[in-house]
Amino acid sequence: MKSIVCGAGVVGRSIAESLSNEGLDVTVIDESRELIQKISESLDVKTIVGAASQPSILESAGAKDCDILIAVTKSDETNMIACQIAYSLFKIPSKIARVRQPDYLKLEWTNLYNKENLPIDSIISPELEVAKAIFRRLQAPGAIDMLELADNNLKLVGLKCEKKCPILNTPIKKISSINKDFLLNILFIIREENKFVVDSETILLENDIVYFVVKNENFNEAMQSFGHDETQSQKIVIVGGGNIGYPLCKIIEEEDKAMSTSLIEYNKERSEYLASNLKKLTVFNGDALETNILEEVDISNSDNLIAITNDDEVNILASLLAKKAGCKSCMTLVNKSSYSSLLSNIGIDIIIDPRLITISTILEKVRSGKIRRIYTLGDGFGEVIEAEIIDNSDFANKKLSDLNLPKNIRIGAILRKNNIIIPNMDTIFEINDDVVFFSETSCIKKLEKLLSVD
């Protein structure tokens, strides 16, 4: 498959790297010679310096025989024009555009994006996706990550094994016998700088970050089995009312009527706008790094502080000040990946990485076949992939033990006719099974081949 990625920023580079690692033919376009040079030196992709909105540049990138165009430049308008040209002049079958401005995303303009008007097949709004991801985590107290899978029958959960975890130093193979009342399957572990898929002999250690799948109705029992008994957040403080903070507040207003929410916004004019458009939240105009503002929002009695301004340093400092003042937990938006490995050691509970969230959303649209969900984890270490077993798949009617899967691929669960199955080596896959996999990045192409994803 041939692909064109418009934009060589953080997201564009990551998408190009993911697709290139899977053996796809990738061409990256950007107006910045510096960004293009960096990509040329580090990735096995073709590159072109130029504007993605110009037909001649797209033609030079191979648009005439391209299968998919992914427009993720910093300009919404450039992304839209690139998709229009891709359709009108080159008939590129699939077109994805990142769109950030809220005005383009209003429900009343939904009909704008079709073949007769703007022929964009998939609109990706990073800010909205991040807001949704934050809200999901608020609904999973004690977890540092959570994703619903298999028609909301399963949860993928990431948590930290703390000192009080009752199953520390326990091999994976014995955990199922301890938790006899519900099904739980551990997929992989982040241990300091190491990330690895588990096997039956893997032992849980203090401070491990563990990812597992569990049936929705057993989420609380699963958390308790790891020593987590946190309750649902009742009082939260959000720092930053921008393109992430505002939609997050809207989601909270619509979905969680019981949650008491305060919003701190530095800009006075923006604060007035937020106050007039948010009916159930209290908006404070001020600096979240000032003690008097934190006292005014009663941070010492808050369950969660969510720092989501466009300034990493403000987010980090606001989170640390909140924790020092007595806030139980904090979520911190961090764009610079170099910060992420440092933050868990200084009191930051949950790191929100908008890059990984955006990449996961885009890759879901890129992959063909019966791929239903993709979620990038561990700073690109691997992906959780939910896929349907089709009749020409290597999995169809095969026993797990006969597939000889590499150890870098682990199967989390199977949804079969509304029943959840945690597979063992004797499990036989059936056509139409909905299967949750975890695969390290190095094995994703092999997994897709086994699934017959072309």
C-alpha positions as CSV (number, residue, x, y, z in Angstrom):
1,M,0.0,0.0,0.0
2,K,1.3,3.5,-0.9
3,S,0.6,6.3,1.4
4,I,1.3,10.1,1.6
5,V,1.7,11.8,4.9
6,C,1.3,15.6,4.8
7,G,3.0,17.2,7.7
8,A,6.4,16.2,9.3
9,G,5.6,17.4,12.8
10,V,5.4,15.1,15.8
11,V,2.3,13.3,14.7
12,G,3.2,13.1,11.0
13,R,6.6,11.7,11.9
14,S,5.1,9.1,14.2
15,I,2.5,8.0,11.6
16,A,5.2,7.8,8.9
17,E,7.4,5.7,11.2
18,S,4.6,3.3,12.1
19,L,3.6,2.8,8.5
20,S,7.2,2.4,7.4
21,N,7.9,-0.1,10.1
22,E,5.1,-2.2,8.7
23,G,6.7,-2.2,5.2
24,L,4.4,0.4,3.6
25,D,5.6,2.7,0.9
26,V,5.5,6.1,2.6
27,T,6.2,9.6,1.3
28,V,6.2,12.6,3.7
29,I,5.6,16.2,2.6
30,D,6.3,19.3,4.6
31,E,7.3,22.9,3.9
32,S,10.0,22.8,6.5
33,R,13.3,21.7,5.0
34,E,14.6,21.1,8.5
35,L,11.8,18.7,9.5
36,I,12.1,16.9,6.2
37,Q,15.9,16.5,6.7
38,K,15.4,15.0,10.1
39,I,12.9,12.5,8.8
40,S,15.1,11.6,5.8
41,E,18.0,10.9,8.1
42,S,16.1,8.6,10.5
43,L,13.3,6.9,8.6
44,D,13.1,4.7,5.5
45,V,10.6,6.9,3.7
46,K,10.6,9.2,0.7
47,T,10.4,13.0,1.4
48,I,9.5,16.1,-0.4
49,V,9.9,19.7,0.6
50,G,6.8,21.7,-0.4
51,A,3.2,22.7,0.3
52,A,0.8,19.7,0.6
53,S,-2.0,21.9,-0.9
54,Q,-0.2,22.2,-4.3
55,P,-1.2,19.7,-7.0
56,S,2.3,19.5,-8.4
57,I,3.8,18.6,-5.0
58,L,1.2,15.9,-4.5
59,E,1.9,14.6,-7.9
60,S,5.6,14.5,-7.2
61,A,4.8,12.5,-4.0
62,G,3.1,9.8,-6.1
63,A,-0.5,10.8,-5.7
64,K,-1.5,9.2,-9.0
65,D,-1.1,5.7,-7.6
66,C,-1.5,6.4,-3.9
67,D,-3.9,4.4,-1.7
68,I,-4.2,6.7,1.3
69,L,-3.5,10.4,2.1
70,I,-3.1,11.5,5.7
71,A,-3.1,15.2,6.1
72,V,-1.7,16.3,9.6
73,T,0.0,19.6,8.9
74,K,-0.4,22.4,11.4
75,S,-3.0,24.1,9.2
76,D,-6.6,22.8,9.1
77,E,-7.1,24.6,5.8
78,T,-4.1,23.0,4.2
79,N,-5.3,19.5,5.3
80,M,-8.7,20.1,3.8
81,I,-7.3,21.4,0.5
82,A,-4.9,18.4,0.3
83,C,-7.8,16.0,0.7
84,Q,-9.8,17.9,-1.9
85,I,-7.0,17.8,-4.5
86,A,-6.3,14.1,-3.6
87,Y,-9.9,13.3,-4.6
88,S,-10.6,15.7,-7.5
89,L,-7.3,15.3,-9.4
90,F,-5.8,12.0,-8.3
91,K,-8.8,9.9,-7.1
92,I,-7.0,8.7,-4.0
93,P,-9.4,6.2,-2.4
94,S,-8.9,7.1,1.3
95,K,-8.3,10.6,2.8
96,I,-7.8,11.4,6.4
97,A,-7.5,15.0,7.8
98,R,-6.6,16.3,11.2
99,V,-8.9,19.2,12.0
100,R,-8.4,21.2,15.2
101,Q,-10.6,24.4,15.0
102,P,-13.8,23.8,16.8
103,D,-15.8,25.8,14.3
104,Y,-15.1,23.2,11.6
105,L,-16.3,20.4,13.9
106,K,-19.8,21.8,14.8
107,L,-22.6,19.3,14.3
108,E,-24.5,21.7,11.9
109,W,-21.6,21.5,9.5
110,T,-21.4,17.7,9.4
111,N,-22.7,17.6,5.8
112,L,-19.7,19.6,4.7
113,Y,-17.5,16.5,4.6
114,N,-18.7,14.4,1.7
115,K,-17.8,13.7,-1.9
116,E,-20.0,16.6,-3.2
117,N,-18.4,19.2,-0.9
118,L,-15.1,18.4,1.0
119,P,-14.2,14.8,0.2
120,I,-12.6,13.8,3.5
121,D,-13.3,10.2,4.5
122,S,-12.2,10.6,8.2
123,I,-11.9,13.7,10.3
124,I,-9.5,13.4,13.3
125,S,-9.8,16.0,16.1
126,P,-6.9,15.5,18.4
127,E,-8.2,17.8,21.1
128,L,-11.6,16.0,21.2
129,E,-10.0,12.6,21.2
130,V,-7.8,13.6,24.2
131,A,-10.8,15.0,26.0
132,K,-12.6,11.7,25.5
133,A,-9.6,9.8,26.8
134,I,-9.4,11.9,29.9
135,F,-13.0,11.3,30.7
136,R,-12.6,7.6,30.2
137,R,-9.8,7.6,32.8
138,L,-12.0,9.6,35.2
139,Q,-14.5,6.7,35.0
140,A,-11.8,4.2,36.0
141,P,-10.6,5.3,39.5
142,G,-7.1,3.9,40.3
143,A,-6.3,3.2,36.7
144,I,-3.7,5.2,34.8
145,D,-5.1,4.1,31.4
146,M,-8.4,2.6,30.3
147,L,-10.0,1.7,27.0
148,E,-13.3,0.0,26.3
149,L,-13.2,-2.9,23.8
150,A,-15.4,-5.6,22.3
151,D,-18.6,-3.6,22.1
152,N,-18.0,-2.3,25.6
153,N,-17.9,-5.9,27.1
154,L,-14.2,-5.6,27.9
155,K,-12.0,-3.0,29.5
156,L,-8.3,-2.6,28.8
157,V,-6.8,-1.3,32.0
158,G,-3.3,0.0,32.9
159,L,-2.4,0.4,36.6
160,K,0.6,0.7,38.9
161,C,1.4,-2.1,41.3
162,E,1.9,-0.3,44.6
163,K,3.4,-1.6,47.8
164,K,0.0,-2.7,49.1
165,C,-0.7,-4.9,46.0
166,P,-1.5,-8.4,47.4
167,I,-0.3,-10.3,44.4
168,L,3.3,-8.9,44.3
169,N,5.9,-11.6,43.6
170,T,3.1,-13.8,42.2
171,P,3.7,-15.6,38.9
172,I,1.1,-14.8,36.2
173,K,0.0,-18.4,36.0
174,K,-1.2,-18.4,39.6
175,I,-3.2,-15.1,39.4
176,S,-6.2,-16.7,37.7
177,S,-6.5,-19.3,40.5
178,I,-6.4,-16.5,43.1
179,N,-9.2,-14.6,41.2
180,K,-11.6,-17.4,40.6
181,D,-14.7,-15.3,40.5
182,F,-13.8,-13.4,37.4
183,L,-11.8,-13.5,34.2
184,L,-8.6,-11.3,34.0
185,N,-5.7,-11.6,31.5
186,I,-2.5,-9.6,31.9
187,L,-0.9,-8.6,28.5
188,F,2.3,-6.7,29.2
189,I,4.3,-4.8,31.8
190,I,6.3,-1.6,31.9
191,R,9.1,-2.1,34.4
192,E,11.3,1.0,34.8
193,E,12.9,1.4,31.3
194,N,11.9,-2.1,30.2
195,K,8.6,-3.1,28.4
196,F,7.7,-6.7,27.7
197,V,4.9,-9.1,27.0
198,V,4.3,-11.4,29.9
199,D,4.3,-15.2,30.0
200,S,3.1,-17.7,32.6
201,E,6.3,-17.4,34.7
202,T,6.4,-13.6,34.8
203,I,6.3,-12.3,38.4
204,L,4.7,-8.9,39.4
205,L,7.0,-6.5,41.2
206,E,6.4,-3.3,43.0
207,N,6.1,-0.2,40.7
208,D,5.3,-2.4,37.7
209,I,2.8,-0.7,35.3
210,V,0.5,-3.6,34.3
211,Y,-1.9,-3.7,31.4
212,F,-4.7,-6.3,31.5
213,V,-8.1,-7.0,30.0
214,V,-11.2,-7.7,32.2
215,K,-14.9,-8.0,31.7
216,N,-16.6,-4.7,32.2
217,E,-18.7,-5.8,35.2
218,N,-15.6,-7.2,37.0
219,F,-13.6,-3.9,36.8
220,N,-13.9,-3.1,40.5
221,E,-13.0,-6.6,41.6
222,A,-10.0,-6.6,39.3
223,M,-8.8,-3.3,40.7
224,Q,-9.2,-4.6,44.3
225,S,-7.2,-7.7,43.4
226,F,-4.3,-5.4,42.7
227,G,-4.8,-3.4,45.9
228,H,-6.6,-0.5,44.4
229,D,-9.8,0.6,46.1
230,E,-10.1,4.2,44.9
231,T,-13.6,5.6,44.6
232,Q,-15.1,7.6,41.7
233,S,-13.9,11.3,41.6
234,Q,-16.6,13.6,43.1
235,K,-14.7,16.8,43.0
236,I,-12.2,17.7,40.2
237,V,-10.3,20.8,39.1
238,I,-9.4,21.4,35.5
239,V,-6.5,23.8,34.6
240,G,-6.9,25.2,31.1
241,G,-10.1,26.0,29.2
242,G,-8.7,25.7,25.7
243,N,-9.4,23.3,22.9
244,I,-9.1,20.3,25.2
245,G,-10.4,21.8,28.4
246,Y,-13.6,23.1,26.9
247,P,-14.8,19.9,25.2
248,L,-13.8,18.0,28.4
249,C,-16.0,20.2,30.4
250,K,-18.9,19.8,27.9
251,I,-18.5,16.0,28.2
252,I,-18.6,16.1,32.0
253,E,-21.7,18.3,31.9
254,E,-23.5,15.9,29.7
255,E,-22.2,12.5,31.0
256,D,-21.6,12.9,34.7
257,K,-24.1,15.0,36.5
258,A,-22.7,14.1,40.0
259,M,-19.2,15.4,39.5
260,S,-18.4,18.8,41.0
261,T,-16.0,20.5,38.6
262,S,-14.1,23.8,38.8
263,L,-12.1,25.2,35.8
264,I,-9.1,27.6,36.1
265,E,-8.4,29.7,33.0
266,Y,-5.6,32.2,32.9
267,N,-7.0,34.4,30.1
268,K,-9.7,36.8,31.3
269,E,-11.6,37.0,28.0
270,R,-11.5,33.3,27.6
271,S,-12.8,32.9,31.1
272,E,-15.8,35.0,30.4
273,Y,-16.5,33.0,27.3
274,L,-16.3,29.7,29.2
275,A,-18.5,31.0,32.1
276,S,-21.2,32.0,29.6
277,N,-21.1,28.6,27.8
278,L,-20.7,26.2,30.7
279,K,-23.8,26.1,32.9
280,K,-22.9,23.5,35.5
281,L,-19.2,24.3,36.2
282,T,-17.6,27.0,38.1
283,V,-15.0,29.0,36.2
284,F,-12.1,30.8,37.9
285,N,-10.0,33.4,36.2
286,G,-6.4,33.2,37.5
287,D,-3.0,31.5,37.5
288,A,-3.0,27.9,38.6
289,L,0.5,28.3,39.9
290,E,-0.7,30.9,42.4
291,T,-1.5,29.5,45.9
292,N,-4.5,31.8,46.4
293,I,-6.2,30.4,43.2
294,L,-5.6,26.8,44.3
295,E,-7.0,27.7,47.7
296,E,-10.1,29.3,46.1
297,V,-10.9,26.1,44.2
298,D,-10.4,24.1,47.4
299,I,-7.6,22.0,45.9
300,S,-6.8,20.3,49.2
301,N,-10.2,18.6,49.2
302,S,-10.2,17.7,45.5
303,D,-10.0,14.2,44.2
304,N,-8.3,15.1,40.9
305,L,-6.5,17.9,39.2
306,I,-6.4,17.8,35.4
307,A,-3.7,20.1,33.9
308,I,-4.3,20.5,30.2
309,T,-3.0,23.9,29.2
310,N,-0.8,24.2,26.0
311,D,2.3,24.7,28.2
312,D,3.9,21.5,29.5
313,E,5.8,23.3,32.3
314,V,2.6,24.9,33.6
315,N,0.9,21.6,33.6
316,I,3.7,19.9,35.5
317,L,4.1,22.6,38.1
318,A,0.3,23.0,38.6
319,S,0.1,19.2,39.2
320,L,3.0,19.2,41.7
321,L,1.6,22.2,43.6
322,A,-1.8,20.5,43.7
323,K,-0.4,17.2,45.1
324,K,1.6,19.2,47.7
325,A,-1.6,21.0,48.8
326,G,-3.4,17.7,49.3
327,C,-5.1,16.9,46.0
328,K,-5.5,13.1,45.8
329,S,-4.5,12.6,42.2
330,C,-3.5,14.5,39.1
331,M,-3.5,14.0,35.3
332,T,-0.9,16.0,33.4
333,L,-0.9,16.7,29.7
334,V,2.7,16.5,28.3
335,N,3.6,17.0,24.7
336,K,7.4,16.5,25.1
337,S,8.0,12.8,25.2
338,S,11.4,13.4,26.9
339,Y,9.5,14.5,30.0
340,S,7.4,11.4,30.3
341,S,10.0,9.1,31.8
342,L,10.8,11.6,34.5
343,L,7.4,12.5,35.8
344,S,6.2,9.3,37.5
345,N,9.2,9.6,39.8
346,I,8.3,13.1,41.0
347,G,4.6,12.6,42.0
348,I,2.7,12.8,38.7
349,D,0.0,10.1,38.7
350,I,-1.2,10.0,35.1
351,I,0.6,11.3,32.1
352,I,-1.6,12.3,29.1
353,D,0.3,11.9,25.8
354,P,-1.8,13.6,23.0
355,R,0.6,12.2,20.4
356,L,-0.1,8.6,21.2
357,I,-3.9,9.2,21.4
358,T,-3.9,10.9,18.0
359,I,-1.7,8.2,16.4
360,S,-4.0,5.4,17.7
361,T,-7.0,7.1,16.2
362,I,-5.4,7.7,12.8
363,L,-4.0,4.1,12.6
364,E,-7.5,2.8,13.2
365,K,-8.6,4.6,10.0
366,V,-5.5,3.5,8.1
367,R,-5.7,-0.3,8.7
368,S,-8.0,-2.2,6.4
369,G,-9.8,-5.5,6.8
370,K,-11.7,-6.2,10.0
371,I,-9.5,-4.2,12.4
372,R,-11.9,-2.5,14.8
373,R,-9.7,-0.8,17.4
374,I,-6.1,0.2,17.7
375,Y,-4.5,1.6,20.7
376,T,-0.8,2.5,20.8
377,L,0.9,1.9,24.2
378,G,4.2,2.2,25.9
379,D,5.4,5.2,23.8
380,G,5.2,3.1,20.6
381,F,6.3,-0.1,22.2
382,G,3.3,-1.9,20.8
383,E,-0.4,-1.9,20.0
384,V,-3.6,-3.3,21.4
385,I,-5.5,-4.5,18.3
386,E,-9.1,-5.6,18.2
387,A,-10.0,-7.6,15.1
388,E,-12.6,-9.8,13.7
389,I,-11.6,-13.3,12.5
390,I,-12.5,-13.7,8.8
391,D,-12.8,-16.9,6.8
392,N,-9.5,-16.5,5.0
393,S,-7.6,-15.7,8.2
394,D,-4.9,-18.0,9.5
395,F,-6.8,-18.0,12.8
396,A,-10.0,-19.3,11.4
397,N,-10.9,-22.7,12.8
398,K,-7.4,-23.1,14.2
399,K,-6.3,-24.1,17.7
400,L,-4.1,-21.5,19.4
401,S,-1.3,-24.1,20.0
402,D,-1.1,-24.7,16.2
403,L,-0.5,-21.1,15.3
404,N,3.0,-20.8,16.7
405,L,2.6,-17.2,17.5
406,P,5.8,-15.3,18.5
407,K,6.1,-14.5,22.2
408,N,5.8,-10.8,21.3
409,I,2.1,-11.3,20.5
410,R,-0.4,-12.1,23.3
411,I,-4.1,-12.7,23.0
412,G,-6.2,-11.0,25.6
413,A,-9.7,-12.2,25.1
414,I,-12.3,-13.4,22.6
415,L,-15.9,-12.0,22.3
416,R,-18.0,-14.8,20.8
417,K,-21.7,-14.4,20.6
418,N,-21.8,-12.1,23.7
419,N,-19.6,-14.4,25.7
420,I,-16.1,-13.5,26.8
421,I,-13.4,-16.2,26.5
422,I,-9.9,-16.0,28.0
423,P,-8.0,-18.3,25.6
424,N,-5.7,-21.1,26.4
425,M,-3.6,-23.2,24.1
426,D,-6.6,-25.5,23.3
427,T,-8.9,-22.6,22.3
428,I,-10.1,-22.9,18.7
429,F,-10.8,-19.6,16.9
430,E,-14.1,-19.3,15.0
431,I,-15.1,-17.1,12.1
432,N,-16.6,-13.8,13.4
433,D,-14.8,-14.0,16.7
434,D,-13.9,-10.6,18.0
435,V,-10.4,-10.9,19.4
436,V,-8.2,-8.6,21.4
437,F,-4.5,-8.9,20.8
438,F,-1.4,-7.1,22.1
439,S,1.5,-7.0,19.7
440,E,4.9,-5.5,20.1
441,T,5.6,-3.1,17.2
442,S,8.1,-5.5,15.6
443,C,5.3,-8.1,15.1
444,I,2.4,-6.0,14.0
445,K,3.0,-6.7,10.3
446,K,3.1,-10.5,11.0
447,L,-0.1,-10.3,13.0
448,E,-1.9,-8.4,10.2
449,K,-0.8,-11.0,7.8
450,L,-2.2,-13.8,10.0
451,L,-5.4,-11.8,10.2
452,S,-5.4,-11.5,6.4
453,V,-5.4,-7.7,6.6
454,D,-4.2,-6.5,3.2
